[in-house]
Amino acid sequence: MQTITHDTQLAAVDLGSNSFRLEIGRVVDGQILRVDYLKEAVRQGGDLDEDRNLKPAAFERGLKCLARFGERLKGFAPEHVRAVATQTLREAANSADFIKQAQKVLGYPIEIISGVEEARLIYQGVSRMLPQSDEKRLVIDIGGRSTEFILGQHFKANVTESLRLGSVGWSQKYFADGQLSERNFERAEIAAESIIDMIASRYNGRWEVAYGASGTVGAVADVLAGSGFSANKIERSQLEWLKQTLIKAKTPDRLNMEGLKDDRRAVIGGGLAILTAVFDTLNIDSMLVANGALRHGVLYDILSPADATEDLRSASIARLCKQFGVDLEHAQNVSKVALHFYDVMQACDTQKPLLQWAALCHEIGWAISHTDCNKHGAYILDNTELMGFAQSELHTISLLVLGHQGKLRKLPADFDNQDLVCQLMALRLAVIFCHSRRLPVLKHLQLAHEKQQFTLTLPAQWVSQHPQTHYLLEEECQLWQKLGWQLEAHYD
């Protein structure tokens, strides 16, 4: 594995709803200086069909853009590149198909990140490019299909939210007739305010300086600067002036304003309506334009020590367990036993954290009902947003929680995946051995794994001492046999 040293080049790929971006930076004395920046208006956010699938044209535009990015990235070590996808690919029903092909043309893995993880990375990017101070910050990023809200201080994001409102979606919905009318702006602003109002109480009065990052804020700032206003600060009165200017133009194609880029012309109405609603709902008088953005946060995340991200994810899981009232002592016992079995199988070390987190929250579904708690827990994990996690990681944890008990045949898992099978085996055995909610003695238990065969060896006297566990193990052996895998229990 290559280390990050002085002059190492790092790369971040941001698959946004309106644009795809590639940022390449060079590490200099702990800072990242730009080497190259590529941006293409792919506009996938406006090309979802009625079934929420990316349309073929948007699919193809995205792949062609990433192929060009891939050519620029040739020679980069895998650990020096991180590619993240945001709201459109969170929503798209065929996002898995797109990601599979996109990774091939880009040449690197692509993560679909959650909204709160996107918010965290945005704050990381913004804070790293601001002078250090003790100010309490509010950071807003209005993208194509989502808007992120962050409260933070120094380099730490303390409160994060991601709402499904963005310049592309709002323009399609409230300016569908192509008219930049007073009526359309009013409807768009009221709709945005009703959504932002749900989180306003968590933000109002808790910040000192407001910053706007990337997307719509950058576009509005460019237009205002082209009209003679400050390029670094947006005032509430300027938003009203800009809205009236757009209304006078009547349609986007008639807009002829300095600083308005072609890729922003069709979505400026929706973006401005959301920005106005943000100012009004959060009582913002003025907003500073930040230089940092999601892609910069991704670069600094690559630069950060690996254990920092793991600590962040562990903290997210701990908060989730607390929220759903998990029996922490029992969860930790299951985790210890699961990791013990996983280690003796000599399985993939990189998957251990996912197994550990699945074990810790395998009972979160109990907060809803003890019946089918695995299904409730899996649903929670598939539909929650946790800092530090890619959606694919949360889905793996969800799958393990779903499969920690019950029948295996209906589990939507790839049973040809050895690592996943080892994780499932370790977790299910841990749940069985901890069924009495006590930590079992493990030193006399041996587990061997070879191809599709698992062999569990226990002392001969063990059966008479643990009749219920013995019964559960016999049932478990039968369940695995139905899948073509073998789990055998030997008593010596």
C-alpha positions in Angstrom: 0.0 0.0 0.0 1.4 3.4 -1.0 1.7 6.1 1.7 0.8 9.7 1.4 3.9 11.9 1.5 4.9 15.4 0.4 4.0 15.9 -3.3 1.7 12.9 -3.4 -1.2 13.6 -5.8 -4.7 12.8 -4.7 -7.9 12.8 -6.7 -11.6 13.2 -5.9 -14.5 12.5 -8.3 -17.9 14.0 -7.5 -20.8 12.5 -9.4 -23.3 15.3 -8.7 -26.9 15.6 -10.0 -26.0 18.5 -12.4 -22.3 18.1 -12.9 -19.5 15.5 -12.6 -16.3 17.0 -11.3 -12.7 15.7 -11.0 -10.4 17.5 -8.6 -6.7 16.6 -8.4 -4.5 18.0 -5.7 -0.9 17.8 -4.5 -0.1 17.4 -0.8 2.2 20.2 0.5 2.9 20.5 4.2 -0.4 19.0 5.2 -2.4 21.1 2.7 -3.8 20.1 -0.7 -3.0 22.4 -3.6 -4.9 22.2 -6.9 -3.1 20.5 -9.8 -6.1 20.0 -12.1 -9.9 20.5 -12.2 -12.3 19.1 -14.7 -16.1 19.7 -14.7 -18.8 18.5 -17.1 -22.5 19.3 -17.0 -23.8 15.8 -17.2 -27.3 16.8 -15.9 -28.4 13.3 -14.8 -30.7 14.9 -12.2 -33.1 16.0 -14.8 -33.2 12.7 -16.7 -35.0 10.2 -14.4 -38.0 8.6 -16.0 -41.4 7.8 -14.4 -40.0 4.7 -12.8 -37.0 6.6 -11.3 -34.6 5.1 -13.8 -31.8 7.1 -15.4 -32.7 7.5 -19.0 -30.4 6.0 -21.6 -29.1 9.4 -22.7 -28.2 10.4 -19.2 -26.7 6.9 -18.6 -24.5 7.3 -21.7 -23.5 10.9 -20.9 -22.3 9.9 -17.4 -20.2 6.9 -18.7 -18.6 9.1 -21.4 -17.6 11.7 -18.9 -16.2 9.2 -16.5 -14.2 7.5 -19.3 -12.5 10.9 -19.9 -11.9 11.3 -16.2 -10.5 7.7 -16.1 -7.9 8.6 -18.8 -6.7 11.5 -16.7 -6.4 9.3 -13.6 -4.3 6.5 -15.2 -1.4 5.7 -12.9 -3.0 6.9 -9.7 -2.8 4.4 -6.8 -6.3 3.1 -5.9 -5.9 4.5 -2.3 -5.2 8.0 -3.7 -8.5 8.2 -5.5 -12.0 8.4 -4.1 -15.2 8.7 -6.2 -18.5 9.6 -4.6 -22.1 9.8 -6.0 -24.9 11.9 -4.5 -28.6 12.4 -4.6 -29.5 11.4 -8.2 -27.8 8.1 -7.9 -29.2 7.6 -4.4 -32.7 7.9 -6.0 -32.2 6.2 -9.3 -33.7 2.7 -9.5 -31.0 1.5 -11.9 -28.1 3.2 -10.0 -26.5 -0.3 -9.4 -26.3 -0.9 -13.1 -24.9 2.5 -13.8 -22.3 2.2 -11.0 -21.2 -1.2 -12.2 -20.4 0.1 -15.7 -19.1 3.5 -14.4 -16.5 1.8 -12.3 -15.2 -0.1 -15.3 -14.7 3.1 -17.4 -13.4 5.2 -14.5 -11.1 2.4 -13.3 -11.8 3.0 -9.6 -14.6 2.1 -7.1 -17.5 4.5 -6.8 -19.4 5.0 -3.5 -23.0 6.2 -3.3 -22.8 8.2 -0.1 -25.7 9.1 2.2 -27.0 12.7 2.5 -25.5 13.2 6.0 -22.2 11.8 4.8 -22.3 14.3 1.9 -23.0 17.0 4.4 -20.0 16.0 6.5 -17.7 16.0 3.5 -19.0 19.4 2.3 -18.3 20.9 5.7 -14.8 19.3 5.7 -14.1 20.9 2.3 -15.5 24.3 3.3 -13.7 24.4 6.7 -10.3 23.4 5.3 -10.3 26.4 3.0 -11.4 29.0 5.6 -9.1 30.9 8.0 -9.1 29.2 11.4 -11.4 30.8 14.0 -13.7 30.0 16.8 -16.8 31.1 14.8 -19.9 28.9 14.8 -20.7 28.2 11.2 -23.8 27.5 9.2 -22.9 25.9 5.8 -25.5 25.5 3.0 -25.0 23.6 -0.3 -27.9 23.6 -2.8 -27.2 20.9 -5.3 -29.2 19.6 -8.2 -31.5 17.3 -6.2 -30.6 17.9 -2.6 -29.6 20.6 -0.2 -27.3 20.1 2.7 -27.3 22.0 6.0 -24.4 21.9 8.4 -23.6 23.5 11.8 -20.0 23.2 12.7 -17.0 24.8 14.4 -13.3 24.4 13.4 -13.1 21.2 11.4 -16.0 19.4 13.1 -19.5 19.1 11.7 -21.9 19.0 14.7 -25.4 19.0 13.1 -26.1 17.7 9.5 -29.2 17.5 7.4 -29.8 16.6 3.8 -33.2 17.5 2.3 -34.6 16.4 -1.1 -34.8 19.8 -2.7 -32.4 21.0 -5.4 -32.1 23.3 -8.4 -32.8 20.7 -11.0 -35.8 19.0 -9.2 -37.4 22.4 -8.2 -37.0 23.8 -11.7 -38.6 20.8 -13.3 -41.5 20.8 -10.8 -42.3 24.5 -10.4 -41.0 26.0 -13.6 -42.1 23.1 -15.9 -44.0 25.6 -18.2 -40.6 27.3 -18.9 -41.9 30.6 -17.4 -39.9 32.6 -14.8 -43.1 34.1 -13.5 -44.0 35.6 -10.1 -46.5 32.9 -9.6 -44.0 30.1 -10.2 -41.4 31.7 -7.9 -44.1 32.0 -5.1 -45.1 28.4 -5.4 -41.5 27.2 -5.4 -40.5 29.3 -2.4 -43.5 28.3 -0.3 -42.8 24.6 -1.1 -39.2 24.9 -0.2 -40.0 26.8 3.0 -42.4 24.1 4.1 -39.6 21.5 3.9 -36.8 23.6 5.4 -39.2 24.6 8.3 -39.1 21.0 9.5 -35.4 21.4 10.5 -35.3 25.1 11.2 -35.5 24.8 15.0 -32.2 22.8 15.0 -30.4 25.6 13.3 -31.9 29.0 14.1 -29.8 30.9 16.7 -27.0 28.4 16.7 -24.6 30.0 14.2 -22.6 33.2 13.8 -21.6 33.2 10.2 -23.4 31.6 7.2 -21.5 30.2 4.3 -22.8 28.9 0.9 -20.9 26.3 -0.9 -20.7 25.3 -4.6 -23.8 24.6 -6.8 -26.6 27.3 -6.7 -24.8 29.6 -4.3 -21.8 29.8 -6.6 -24.0 30.3 -9.7 -25.9 33.1 -8.0 -22.7 34.7 -6.7 -21.3 34.7 -10.3 -24.4 36.4 -11.7 -24.4 39.0 -8.9 -20.7 39.7 -9.4 -21.3 40.1 -13.2 -24.0 42.7 -12.3 -21.7 44.7 -10.1 -22.3 43.3 -6.7 -19.7 41.6 -4.4 -18.4 38.3 -5.6 -17.9 37.0 -2.1 -21.1 37.9 -0.3 -24.8 37.5 -1.0 -27.4 39.8 0.6 -31.1 39.1 1.0 -32.0 42.2 -0.9 -29.8 41.0 -3.9 -31.8 37.8 -4.1 -35.0 39.9 -4.5 -33.3 42.0 -7.2 -32.2 38.9 -9.1 -35.6 37.3 -8.9 -37.2 40.4 -10.4 -34.6 40.5 -13.1 -35.4 36.8 -14.0 -39.2 37.6 -14.0 -38.6 40.4 -16.4 -36.7 38.1 -18.8 -39.8 35.7 -18.6 -38.0 32.6 -19.9 -34.5 31.1 -19.2 -33.5 31.2 -22.9 -34.0 35.0 -22.9 -31.6 35.5 -19.9 -28.5 37.4 -21.0 -26.6 38.1 -17.8 -22.9 38.3 -17.2 -21.7 35.4 -15.2 -24.6 33.0 -16.0 -23.2 29.9 -17.5 -25.2 27.9 -20.0 -25.5 24.8 -17.8 -27.1 26.9 -15.1 -29.6 28.8 -17.3 -32.4 26.1 -17.1 -32.1 25.6 -13.4 -31.4 29.1 -12.0 -35.1 29.6 -11.2 -35.5 26.6 -9.0 -32.1 27.2 -7.3 -32.9 30.9 -6.6 -36.3 29.9 -5.1 -34.6 27.5 -2.7 -31.9 29.9 -1.8 -34.5 32.6 -1.0 -36.4 30.1 1.1 -33.2 29.2 3.0 -32.6 32.9 3.8 -36.1 33.5 4.9 -36.6 30.3 7.0 -33.2 30.5 8.7 -33.3 34.3 9.2 -30.1 34.9 7.1 -29.3 38.5 6.2 -26.1 37.8 4.3 -24.1 34.7 3.3 -20.4 34.4 2.5 -19.4 32.4 -0.6 -17.1 29.6 0.4 -14.4 28.2 -1.8 -14.5 24.7 -0.5 -16.9 22.0 -1.6 -17.7 18.3 -1.5 -14.7 17.3 -3.7 -12.3 19.2 -1.4 -13.7 17.4 1.6 -13.2 14.1 -0.2 -9.5 15.0 -0.8 -8.9 15.8 2.9 -10.7 12.6 3.9 -8.2 10.7 1.8 -5.4 12.6 3.6 -6.8 11.9 7.0 -5.6 8.8 9.0 -7.7 5.7 8.2 -8.7 5.2 11.8 -10.3 8.6 11.9 -13.0 7.5 9.5 -13.4 4.2 11.4 -13.9 6.1 14.6 -16.5 8.3 12.9 -18.4 5.2 11.7 -18.2 3.5 15.1 -19.6 6.7 16.7 -22.5 6.7 14.2 -23.3 3.1 15.0 -23.1 3.8 18.8 -25.6 6.6 18.4 -27.9 4.4 16.4 -27.8 1.7 19.0 -28.5 4.2 21.8 -31.4 5.7 19.7 -33.1 2.3 19.5 -32.3 1.2 23.0 -30.0 -1.7 22.2 -28.9 -4.0 25.1 -25.3 -2.9 24.8 -23.7 -5.6 26.9 -25.4 -8.4 24.9 -24.5 -6.6 21.6 -20.9 -6.4 22.6 -20.9 -10.1 23.6 -22.3 -11.1 20.2 -19.7 -8.8 18.5 -16.8 -10.4 20.4 -17.9 -14.0 19.6 -18.6 -13.1 15.9 -15.2 -11.6 15.5 -13.6 -14.6 17.2 -15.2 -17.0 14.7 -14.4 -14.7 11.8 -10.7 -14.6 12.8 -10.3 -18.3 13.1 -11.8 -18.7 9.6 -8.9 -16.4 8.4 -11.4 -14.4 6.3 -10.9 -11.0 4.8 -9.7 -8.4 7.4 -11.2 -5.5 5.5 -14.7 -6.9 6.1 -14.3 -7.2 9.9 -15.6 -3.7 10.8 -18.8 -4.3 8.9 -19.3 -7.6 10.8 -18.6 -5.9 14.1 -21.1 -3.1 13.4 -23.7 -5.6 12.3 -23.3 -7.5 15.5 -23.6 -4.4 17.6 -26.9 -3.3 16.0 -28.4 -6.7 15.2 -31.2 -6.1 17.6 -32.1 -2.5 16.7 -35.4 -3.9 15.3 -36.5 -4.9 18.8 -37.5 -1.2 19.3 -40.3 -1.9 16.8 -41.2 -5.5 17.6 -39.5 -8.7 18.8 -41.3 -10.5 16.0 -39.2 -10.4 12.8 -36.7 -8.0 14.5 -34.2 -8.9 11.9 -36.5 -7.5 9.2 -37.2 -4.3 11.1 -33.5 -3.8 11.8 -32.5 -4.3 8.2 -35.2 -1.8 7.1 -33.8 0.8 9.6 -30.3 0.3 8.3 -31.3 0.5 4.7 -33.2 3.7 5.2 -31.1 5.6 7.7 -28.2 7.9 7.0 -25.0 7.6 9.1 -21.9 9.7 8.9 -18.9 8.0 7.5 -20.7 5.3 5.6 -21.2 4.6 1.9 -24.7 3.3 1.1 -23.1 0.0 -0.1 -21.6 -0.5 3.4 -24.9 0.2 5.1 -26.6 -2.3 2.8 -24.0 -5.0 3.7 -24.6 -4.3 7.4 -28.4 -4.4 6.7 -28.1 -7.7 4.9 -26.1 -9.2 7.8 -28.7 -8.0 10.3 -31.5 -9.4 8.1 -29.6 -12.8 8.0 -28.6 -13.0 11.7 -31.5 -15.4 12.4 -34.2 -17.3 10.5 -34.2 -19.1 7.2 -31.3 -18.5 4.8 -32.9 -19.6 1.5 -34.9 -16.4 1.1 -32.1 -14.1 2.1 -31.2 -11.8 -1.0 -27.5 -12.6 -0.7 -24.8 -13.8 -3.0 -23.9 -17.1 -1.4 -21.0 -17.5 -3.9 -19.3 -14.6 -2.1 -17.0 -16.4 0.4 -16.4 -13.3 2.5 -20.1 -12.6 2.9 -20.8 -16.2 3.8 -18.1 -16.2 6.4 -19.5 -13.0 7.9 -23.0 -14.5 8.0 -21.7 -17.8 9.5 -19.8 -15.9 12.2 -22.7 -13.7 13.1 -25.3 -16.5 13.2 -23.1 -18.7 15.3 -22.4 -15.8 17.7 -26.1 -15.2 18.1 -26.6 -18.9 18.9 -23.8 -19.1 21.4 -25.0 -15.9 23.1 -28.7 -16.9 23.1 -28.7 -17.0 27.0 -27.4 -13.4 26.9 -24.2 -14.3 28.5 -20.6 -14.4 27.1 -19.8 -18.0 26.4 -16.4 -19.7 27.1 -14.7 -20.0 23.7 -11.3 -21.5 24.4 -12.6 -25.1 23.8 -14.5 -24.3 20.6 -12.8 -24.7 17.2 -14.1 -23.7 13.8 -12.4 -24.7 10.5 -13.4 -23.5 7.1 -12.4 -24.9 3.7 -14.2 -24.0 0.5 -17.9 -24.7 1.2 -17.4 -26.7 4.4 -17.4 -25.4 8.0 -16.5 -27.7 10.8 -17.3 -26.8 14.4 -15.5 -28.9 17.1 -16.6 -28.9 20.7 -15.8 -31.0 23.8 -17.8 -34.2 24.2 -19.3 -33.1 27.6 -20.4 -29.8 26.1 -23.7 -31.3 24.8 -25.1 -32.2 28.2 -24.1 -28.9 29.6 -25.7 -26.8 26.8 -28.7 -28.7 25.4 -30.5 -25.6 24.0 -27.4 -24.4 22.2 -26.9 -28.0 20.8 -30.5 -28.0 19.5 -30.0 -24.6 17.8 -26.8 -25.8 16.2 -28.5 -28.8 14.8 -31.1 -26.6 13.2 -28.4 -24.3 11.9 -26.6 -27.2 10.2 -29.8 -28.1 8.3 -30.4 -24.6 7.2 -26.9 -24.3 5.6 -27.2 -27.7 4.0 -30.3 -26.5 2.0 -28.0 -23.9 0.4 -25.3 -26.3 -0.7 -23.0 -25.3 2.2 -22.0 -27.7 4.9 -21.9 -26.8 8.6 -20.9 -29.9 10.8 -20.7 -30.0 14.5 -18.2 -32.6 15.9 -18.0 -33.5 19.6 -14.6 -34.9 20.8 
